[in-house]
């Protein structure tokens, strides 16, 4: 099998070896650029607005901001609405 060992790679001038297989210098460069692009995409996926958000939720617990309490007038309006809907 051609290029199956590191010794075999020496027979192909101008080529590098990846795990004992002879590859061209252009292919090696493409692999390096591809690895760099994947790494950059991984870093870019960490957007600032996604930082600090909850990653683990507790079942049955509301994890959002606390509501402001209702005024007496708002409570009375809701009670009246409920009474209208019952009838």
C-alpha positions, 0 to 999 in steps of 0.5 A: 500500500503506497504511503502506508508508513512514514518511511514510504512518505519519504519517497514522495518529495513535496508531500507531507504525511498525515498518519503515515499517508502521503498528502500534498502540501496544498491538501495539508494547507486546506486542512489547516484552513478548515480547522481554523474556520471551524474553530472561529465558527465555534467562538462566534457561536458564543454570542454576548446576548446568550451569555448568563442565561440559564442552562439548567431549569428546575422542574416546577419553578419559575426562573424569570424575573419577579412580577410586580404586585397588583394594585387593589384596583387591578385586583378588583378589576380581575375579580369582576372579570372572573365573575362576568365569565362565570355567568 
